[in-house]
């Protein structure tokens, strides 16, 4: 009987893992043909990776106009070969019609390469051959999208194509004059405004290399290393495996931009361990879902959508990282705290360590590690600067040689410790690995990440160039780290199963498989960015962006909060069927300009990056939103839990992430915007982190003990105040004075150089709408007010009663803000001198202290009551 039960449990585990793996296969291709066809698929995938590496290299002369069609040709070709048409279609062979579709789709994309000169001589005047290839390409792209991503994105793209063609027949509020089939196909396929627009450009330039970088890291064994490091550091705490799952998923976010892959990679190990220490299956799966979906929020990679922000917002990638870092960190800190609260409620314990270090030893190790990292960072930074100064043109070769020496030294150092292997999470007894040996056994895995961050942050290379150098170094590690380990271990007379030559061959196999895995992981992203480009092309062709402003303003009554809520719901609904990247492209294209415009009409200047991050966050949260959250299905399969309940529980954990976008729209300090000094920075970080922890305690209805109802309400008020201290402070001390428009010249003269002039403007837009909004006009060097305004592109007629825009200079800051000739300046805003809003942090801190004192006393009484009962 026992043997039968064991067999049953094993079959359940295997089926759960198979269910989870099927979800991952859906992202990288579910068909695995055998024989010559299978080898051809692998060869094409390998060629795609090699092409992308060549294109990203500094030696490439391929233009973007050629690279984009070639990139999409690879994606469409592999989509038809790797993804079957239907569930009952052949899985181990490729039907003849799929070969035909693959060749026709790739030919349609490559037509733009071979007919490039001819198309350039007849822009906007396509011939029949152009239209045939464009029409064939559009239809096959939609079918490839359906196969790779399911029907939702195909349906969205199809609806926008229908809207483009049948525009006059739509309701008046969203109708337009329509476009002929010839113009539609030409605009969407033969120009850089539609399918081959910015989205595919980012995919070919940045995204592919980062996905390939992650695939190579995983093949080298970095995923296992990160998981083990997280467990060695956190596994001994209350609910330690769950806390380690959060950290491991965060570090895996560096490797993978996919929340589903994150769940399966880390979840197969962490979920059983969480269940073993007392977490119910639903909550164990939910913790993994919440931490894996947030992996895409974590810099420096953040998934494909972050690279699109660079193009759409028009800021450097380093700035995107800077704005995203604080929300990502406090979101993860809060998730770890939620796990701690869950463990405290259930009185869980961690996994025992082999030895317990003293407090003094722990503090010494922590301080020593931090000081060591700081000293090493300063030495590297100033050392490389000194090398550049001394060696000039030879500096790159010297730095490369030193990097290789550091790599060899770290590999040799790692060989002093046993190789990491994944323990069986179902084993009855488990001890945590020691922190020191675990961390030291794979330090060389961090070198490519260091190179990536160095190239982005210090050298200020483009994301594509930075990813190229990091990937090249990662390729070197994949090929060499196993033979080097074998050689060093043999020299130390350690037991080594692999000879260096065999290890080198295994490294080449890992490289081959990593290059193919990177290409297969990109198939869905490649077709998704192309299909989402149809939405962008529709916006540029039909002007629906302007229509959306009127439509959204109509249904929201002009309320910015309702618009934000409406945008969040759209992102969640679309994200149930669309990948994060496609969801981000669609929603940000339609809604980002609307939010910025209507915010200005409400007197709120919303930075464009804040709106794009808002959409990005809710697109990611869709991965665990019932009833379609695929990450929740993957986690539930591993945890053997109900997927709907797992998704609901995961979303309750992710409420902390859901409130962040609303907060940083109204308090851009959370995105490290307008931070004036170090004290201001510290108060912002402290306030935001504490606010998120308090909000977590409120939503969990537990802090030091179970909350009373009024304590939960008070905690929500405290969290809101800490997040937005200006909300209450502005009621007491208004932030600005509104001056008459006639004082604009004096106000422009007094504005500091690093600030803009806030002015209210109103007038009629080009489409006949009456506009009244506030804008921030950037001004140049100090000087006379009129000269500074003219330098910003604004020529004014100032009378005793009114100020009229006489002329707006072409391509000036004033024109970029949408100001037009004949508009009226109705007011000028000037910052008031007032106490810092951070003083508003004191009342909530006092109230929080009171709640803590009451809960501590109540918790003490609850602990004493069972003791008294047992004694009686």
N, C-alpha and C positions, 0 to 999 in steps of 0.2 A: 504493500500500500504506500509506504513511504517512498519507495523507488518510483512508483507511478506519479506521485505528487511532484517529486523532483523533476521527472521528465516533463510534466505539465508546466512547471515553473520555467524550465529551460526553454520550452517551446514558446511560452508567452514572452520571455525576454527577447528571443530571436525575432518573433513577429513584431514586437515593438520597435526593435532596432531597424528591421526592414521597412516598417512604416515611416520611420524618421528618415532613413536613407533615401526613400523614394521622393520625399519632399526636397532633399538636397539635389537629387538627380534631376528634378524638374527644373532646377536653375542652370545646370551645366549640360543638359542633354540626356534624355532618358533612353535613347537608342544606342546600343553597343553592337554594331554589326561585326560579323566575323569575316575571316578570309581577306581577299584583296580589297574589298570595299572598306572594311574596317581599317586596314593599313592606309588606304587613301585618305580617309577622314583624319587619321592621326597626322599624316604628312601635311595636309592642308592646314590643320591647326598649328603644327610646328612652323610652317612657313609664315603663318600670320604673326606669330610671336616674333620670329626673326625679322620680318618686315617692320613691325612696330619698333623693335630695338634699333634697326637701321634708321628709320625715319626720325626717331628721337635723338639720335647721336649728333654731335656737333659737325660730323663729316657729311651729313645728308644734304643733298641739294634738291630733294623732292619738295615741291610746293604744296601748300594746303589744298589747293584746287585739285591736285591729283591724289593726295593722300586720303581725302574724305571719301571719294567714290571707291578707291581700292579697299579702304577699311570696311565700308558697307558691303562691298562685293564679297569679302571673306565672311562677314557676319551672315548675310542671306544664304550664301552657299552652304555654310555649316548648319544653319538653322534647319534647312530642309533635309539635310542628311542626318543630323543628330536628334531631331524631334519628329516622332511619328505624327501623322495627321490626326489620328484618333486613338482611343485606348485599345481598340481591337486591331489596330494596324500592326504589321510585322515589327518586332523589336530587335531581331538579330539579323535582319537583312534590309536592304534599301530597295523599294519598288522602283520600276523604271520611270514612273511619272515623277517621283521625287527627284531623280537625277535630272529630268527635263526641267522641272521647276527651279532646281538649284542653278543649273547652267543659264536658264533664261533670266533669273533674278540677278545673278552676278554680271551677266552681259549687259543688262539694263543699267547697272551702276557704272560698269567700265566704259559704257558708251560715252560718258562725260569725259573720260580720259582720252579715248581715241578720236573723238570728234571735237576736242577742246578748241582747236583753232577755228574750225567751221562755226561752232556755236558762238565764239567770240565775235565773228564778223556779222552775225545776224541776231543781236540781242533783242528779245521781245518779238522776234518774227520767226517762229519755229516752222520748219517744213514737216511734211507728213512723217518722215522717218523719225524726226525728233519726238513727235507726239506718240508714235507707236511705241518707242522704247520707254518714254515717260509713263504712258498708260500701263504698259506691261509691268514696269518697275513698281508703280504705286500699288497695283493689285497684288503682286507677289510679296511686296513689303508687308502689306496688311495680313496676308496669309502667314508669312513667317512670324509676324508678331503674335498672331493667334496661337500658333504652335508653341512658341517659346514662352509666352506669358499668359496664355488663356484669352478668352474673348474680351475682357473689359477694355484694355487699351485699344484693341482693334475697333471696338464699338465706339469709343470716344473719338478716335481719329476719323472713323466713318461719319459720325454725326457732324463733325466740323467740315468735312468735305461736302456733305449734303447742304449744310448751312451756307457754304460758299457759293454753291451752284443755284440753290433755290432761295436765296436771300430775300427777294421781293415778296415771297409768299409767307414769310414768317410774320408774327404779330408786330404791330407798328413799333413797339418799344424796343425791339431788337432787329428790325428788318434793315436791309441795305439793298443796293441796286443789283446785286448779284454779279457773277462773273461767268464768262463763257467757258466751255470745257477746254478750249484751246488755251485760254489765259490761265485757267486753274492748273492744268498739267504743266504748262511752261513755268509758272511761278513756283510750284511745289517741287518740281524735279530738276528743272534746267537752270535754276538760279541758286544762290546761296541764302535765300530767304526762307526756304521751307525745309525739305528733308535734309539737305546738305548744309544746314545753317549752323548756328553757334553750338547747338547741342552735340551734333556729330563731330564738330571741330574739337570740342573739349574731350569727347570720347577718344578720338584718335590721338590727341596731343598729350593728355594727362592720364585719363582714367585707365586706359589699357595697361600702362606701365605700373601704376599702383596696384592693380589687380594681379598682374604678373609678379610684382614684388611680394605680395602677400602669399601667392601660391608657392613661390620658391622658399619663403620663410617657413611655411608649413611643411614642405617636403624635407627641409633640413632638420626639422624636429623642434623648431622654436615654439610651436603651440604647446607641446608637452612640457617644455621648459617653463613657459609662463604659468601653466596650471600648477606645476609642482612648486614653483616659487611662491605663488599665492597661498597654497596650502601650508607650506612651511611657515609662512609669516602669520597667518590668521587662523589656522585650523584649531588652535588650542583655546580660542575664545568661545564665549557662549554662541551657539549656532555657528561655530567656526567654519564648517564646510560651506554653509550658505554665504557667509561673508567672503570666503575664498572664491566661491562661484562668481560673485559680483566683480571682484578684482580680476579674476582670470578672464572673464568675459570682456572687461574693459581693456585688458592688455591684448586680448584676441581681436578687439576692434582695430588695433593697429595692423593686424594681419588681414582680416576679412571685412569687407563692406556689407556683408550679408548677415542679417539677424538670424535667418534660418540656419545657415552654416555655423554661426556662433553657437546656437543652441545645441546642435548635434555634436560639434567639436568638443565643447566643454561639458555639455549636459550629460553625455553618456557616462561621465565620471562623477560629476558633482551631484546630479539628481539622486542617484542611489545613496550617496553619502549623506545628503541632507535627510533623506528618509530614515537612514540608519540612526541618526542622532535625535530623531523625534519629529521631524517635519512631516505633516500629512502629504500624500502624493500630490494633491492639487496645489498646495502652497510651495512644495519643492519645485514643481514645474513652473509655477508662476514667478518665483524668484529668478529662475534661469531665464525666463522670457523677458522679464523686466530688465535684467542686467544685459542681456544680449541685444535687445532692441536699442538700448542706450549706447551700445558699443559704437554705433554709427555717429553718435554725437561727439565722440572723443577725438580731439586733435591728436596727431597732426594729419590723419588721412580723412576721416569723417565720411567715407563713401564718395560716390561719384558726384553727388549733388553739390558738394562743397566746391568742386572745381568749376561747376557751372556758375556759382555765385561770383567767381572772379570775373567772368565775362559779363554776366547780367548786371552786376552792381558796379563794375568798373573799378575795383580796388585790388591791391596786391593780395596774393594768397596768404601772406604772412598776417595781413590785417584781418582776414577771415578767421584765422586761427586765434588771433588776439581777442576778437569779439566773442568767439564761441567758447573760449577756455573756461571762464568762470561759471557759466550755467552748466556746462558738462561736469565740472568737478563737484559743484555743490549738489547736483542731481545724484551723482554716484555716492557721495558722502551720505546723503539722505537715505539712499537705498540700503547701504550698509547699516545705518541706524534703524531702519525699519526691520531688517533682519534681526538686529539686536533686541528690539522690542518684542518681536514674535518669539524669540528664544527666551526672553525674560518672562513673558506671559506663561509659557509652557515649562518654565524652570529647566531648560535644557543645559547640558554641559558640552564642552568642546572635546576634541580628541586629544588624549594625553600625549605630551611630548616625552621624548626619551630622557631628557633631563630638564629641570626647571631652573633657568638662570635667575640670579638675584636681581633685585631692582637696580642696584648700583651697576651691575654688569650690563643690564639692558640699556640703561641710560648712557653708559659709557660707549657702548656699541653704536647706539643711535647717533649721539653727538659726533663720535669719531667718523661714522659713515658720511654724515652731512658735511663735516669739515673737509673730509677727504675729497668728496665730490666737488665742493666749491674750489678747493686748492687745485685739483686736477683740471677743472674747467678753466680757471684763470690761467694756469700754465699752458694749456692747449691754445687758448685764445691769443694770449700775448706771444706764445712761442711761435705760432704760425705767422703772426704779424711780423715778428722778428725775422723769420725765414724769408718772407716775401721781401723784406727790406734788404737783406743781405744777399740773397741768391738771385733776385730779379726774375728773369725768364726761366731759370732752372728751379724756381720755388715749387712748381707743381710736381716735378719729378722727385724732389726731396721729400715733400709732404706724402706723396704716394709711397715712397720707400719706408718712411717712418710708420705709416699706417699698416703696411704689410708686416713690419717688425712687431708692432703692437698685436696684430692678429696672431702671428705665430706664438708670441709670448703668452697670450690668453689661452690659446689652444693647449699649449704645454702646461699651463697652470691648471686648466680644467682636467687634465689627465691625472692629476694628483688625487682626484676624487672619482668614485664609481660613476659609471654612466647612469643617467636617469632612466628609469623604466616605470611605466604606469602601473600602480598597484591595482589589485582587484577590489573594486568598491563594495562588492558583496561579501568579502571575507569577514569572518566573525570578529577578528581582532585586527586592529590597525594602529600603528604608531605614526606620528607625523615625521617626515624627514627633517633632519637638522637644517636650520636656516643657512648657516655659513656654507657648508659643502654644497647645498642645493643651489644657492645663488652663484657660487664660484664655478660650478660645473658647466655653465653655459653663457658666461659673460660675453663671449665673442659674438653671440647672436645679436647683441645690442649695437655692435659696430655699424651695420648698415643703417639702422635707425638713427644713430648719431650722425652719420654722413648725410642722411636725408635732411635732418633738422638743421645741420650746419649749412648745407647748401641753400636751404630756404631762408634761414634766419640771419646768417652772418654774411655769406657770399651774395645773398639776394638773387640767386638764380631763379629762372622761371620754374614752376612746378614740374614741367616736362623734363628739363635738363637735370634738375635735382633728382627726380625719380630715375632718370637714366643712369646717373653715376651710382646711386644706391643699388639699383638692380644689377649693374655690372659687378659691383663688389659682392652682392648676394650670390650671383652666379659663381664667382670665384670660391665663395665659402661652401656652396653646395657641392662643388667638385672636390675640394681639397680637405674639408674638415675631417672626414672619416679616415682617409689615408694618413693624415697628419696625426690623428689620435692613435691609429694603429702603430705608427712608427714610434711615437713618444712612449706608448705603453710597452712596446717591445724593448725599448732601450732601458726602461725601468724594471724589466723582467716581470711585468704584470701579465696576468692571463689575458690573452687577446685571441678571440676566435677568428678574426679576419686578418689576413695578410694585407700589407699596404697596397699591393697590386690589385687584389680582389676588392678592397675598399675603394680604390680609385675607380674601378669599373662600376661599382655600386653608385658612386657619386655621379658618374656620367649618366647612369640610368635615372637617378633622382633628377638630374638637370633636364633630361629628355621628358620625363613625366611631368616635371614642374612647368616646363614651357607649354606642354599640351594642356595641362590643367588650367593654366592662366588663360589660354585661348578659349577653352570650352566655357570657362566662367564668364567670359566676355560676350558670348553669343547673345544672350538675352539682353545685356546692357546695350550692345551695339544696335540691335533692332529696336529696342525701346527708345533710345535717344533719337533714332531716325523717325520712328512713328510719332513721337512727341513733337518733333519738328514740324509735323503737319499742322499741329495746333498753333505753333508760332507763325507759320506761314499764313494760316487763316487770319490771324490777328493783323498781320501787316498788309494783307490783301483787302480785307473787308472793313478794317477800322472798328472791329468789335470791341477793342479796348475802350474807346470813347463811349460806345453804347453801353458797356458794362457799368461804367461810372453812373450813368443815369439810372440803369436798371437796379443796381445794388442800392443806390441812394433812395430809390423809390420804395423798395421792399423793406429797407431798414429805417426809413424815416430820417435819414441823415445821422443816425446814432453811430458813433465810431465803435462802441462796445458791441452793438448788434452786428456790425460789419465784421468785426474780428471773430465773433462767435459763428457767424455764417461761414466765414472762410475756414475756420477750424473744422466745422461739420463737413464742408465740401472735401477738405483734405482727408478726413477720416473715411468718408464714404468712398472716394476714389482710391484711397490707399488700400482698401480691402481687396481690390482687384488689380491695381497697378503697382509696379515696383516703386521704391522711394524716388528714384531719379525721374522716372516719367511723371509721377504724381507731382513732384516739385516743379518740373517744367510747365505742366499744364496749369496748375493753380497759381504759381508765381507770375506767369505770363498774363493771366486774366485778372488776378486780384491785387497783386503788389502795387501797380500804379493807382488802383482805385483807393486802397487804404491810405497811401501817401497823399493823394489829392483830397480825400474827404477829411483826413486828419488835419490838413492845412486849413480847410474850410471851417473846422472846429477850433482853430487856434493852436493846434498841436503839431509841431514839426517832428515827424516820424522819420528817422534815418532809413534809407532804403535797405541797408543790411539788416536792420531789425525786422522789417517785414519779411524779407527772404528767409531769415532764420525762423520766424514764426511759422511760415509754411513748411519749412524743412522739418521742424519738430513734430508737427502733427502728421506729416507724411510718414515719419518713422513710427509714431505711436499707432498707426493703422495696422502694423504687423501683429499686434496683440489685441486688436479690437474685435470682439465677437460680432457676428458669427463666422467671419472668414479669416481671422488672424492666423496666418500660416505658421508663424513662430510658435504660437500657442499649440497648434496641432502637433508640431514636431516635439515640443516639450512634453505634451500629454502622452505621446506615443512612448517616449522613454520612461516617463513616470508611471505609466499604466493608470492614467487618470482620465476623467472626462474632459475633452478639449474645450467645451464651452465654459465649464466651471473654471478651468485653468486660465482661459482667456479673460474671464471676468475678474478673477483674483489678480491676475497680472496687471490688468488695467487699473484696479484699485491701488496697486503699488505705484503705478505710473501716473497717478493723479498729480504727484509732486512734480513730475516733468511737464504735465499739461498746464499747470498754472504758471510756469516760468515764462512762456512766450507772452502771456498777457501782462506779466509784471515788467519785462524788459521793453515792451512797447511804450509803457508810460514812465518807466524809470530806466533810461538808457545807460545810467551808470553801471548797471549789471552787465552790460556789454563792454565795459571799460571805455566808454565814450564820455568825454568832458571830465576826466579825472584830473584834478588840478595839482595835487601833490601827493607825497607818500602817505601822509596822515589821512587824506581823503580816501586813498586806495585801501588802506587798512580798515577804515570804518565801513567802506562798501563791502569788502570781502567778509568782515566779521558779521555785519548786519545780515547779509544775504545768506551766509552759511547758517547762522543761528535761526533765521526765519524759516529756512527749509527744514531744519531739525524740529523746530516747534510745530510746523505744519505736519510733518510726518507723525509726531506724537499725537496731534489732534485727530488726524485721519485714522490712526490706529486705536484711538480711544484709550491710550495707555501711555503713561510716562514712568514715574517712579512706582505707581500703582494704577489701577483702573481709574479713568477720569470720571468725575461727576459731569453732568450735562453742561453746567455753567462753566466748568473748567475747559471743556472742549471749545465752547463758544469764545471764551476769553483767549485761548491759544490761537484760534483762527484770527481774532482781532490783533493779537500780538504779531503773528506772522505777517499779516497784511501791513501793519505799521512798519515793521522792520524792512519789508520789501520796498514800501513806498512811503518813506518818512515825509516826503514832500506833499503828500495828499492832505495831511492835517496841517502841516506848517504853512502851506499856501493860503489856508483859510485865515490864519492869524497874520502872516506877513506875505501879502501878494508879491509874486516874484518880479513883476514888471509894472512900470507906469506906461499908460498909453498917452502919447503926446499928439498934439494936432499935426496934421500932415505938413503944415507950413513950416514946421521946425525941422524938416528933414535934413537941410544943409548943415545946421548946427549939430544935429545928432550924428550925422555921418562923419563930421570932423572929430568928434569925441570918441568914437568907437575904437577900441584897441585893435592893433593889426591882426591878432590871432582870433578875433571874433567877427561875426557878420552883423549886418544891420537888419533887424527884424522890422519889416514893413507890411502893412495891410494894403492889398491892391484889389481892385474890382474892375470888371469890364466884360466885354463880350468876346468869347473864344471864337476860333475859326469855324467851328461847327454851329455857331449861333447860340451857345449856352451862356447865361449870365454867371460869372464866376466872382466869388469874393473869398479871398484866402490870405493867409499869412505866409510870407516867405522870408528866408534868411539870405540876404544878398552879401556875398563875400566881397570885402573891400581890400584894396592893396595897401601900400605903404602909407604911413601917416602923412597928412597934408590937408589942404582945404577940402571941405565937404563936397563941393561941386566937382572938383578934379577927381576925387576918389569915386564918386558916382559915375562920372563919364568913363573912367578907367574900367569900371564894372559893366559898361555898356548901356548906361541909363542916362538919356538926355531928357531933362524936365523943363516944363513951363511952370514956374512958381509964382502965384499971385497972392494977394492978401487973404483969399478965401479958399483956394483950391490948388492942387498940384496935379498936373496932367503930364502923362508920358508923351514927350514930343517925338522921340525916336529911340529905337533899341538897336544897338550894334549887332551885326550878324556874327553868330558863333561866339557870343559873349556870355558871361555868367548870368546876366539878366535874361537873355533869350532862353538859356537852358532852364530857367525857373518858370518859363511859360508866360512872362510878361510881354505885352504886345503894345503896339502904337495906339494911342488914344485912350489907354486905360488911366484910371485915376488912383492916385495914392491917397488912401483914406485915413491913415494913421501910422504912427511910428511907435515902436515899443522900446523902452529903455530899461535895462536891468536895475532893480532897486538894491540899495545897500540894506542888508538884513542879516541877522544871525544865521549861522550855518544850519541847514535843515537837519544835520546829524544830531543836534541837541534833542530832536524828537525821539531818539533811540532810548533816552533815559526812562520815560514813563513805562514803556512796555517791558523794559528790563526789571523795573521794580515790581510790576504786576507778575512777571514770570517768577521772580524770587518769592513772592507771596504764595503763588500756586505750588512752587517746589517745597516750601516750608510746610504747607498744609498736607501735601501728598506724602512727604517724608514721615510726618507724624502718623498719618493714617497707615502707611506701610508698616511702621514699627508696631502699631497696635495689631495689625493683621498677622504679623509674625508671632507676636506674643500670645495671641488667642489659641492657636493650635497647641502651643507648649503647655498652657494652663489646662486645656482640655485633657491632654495626655497625662498630666500629673494628677488631675482629679480622677 
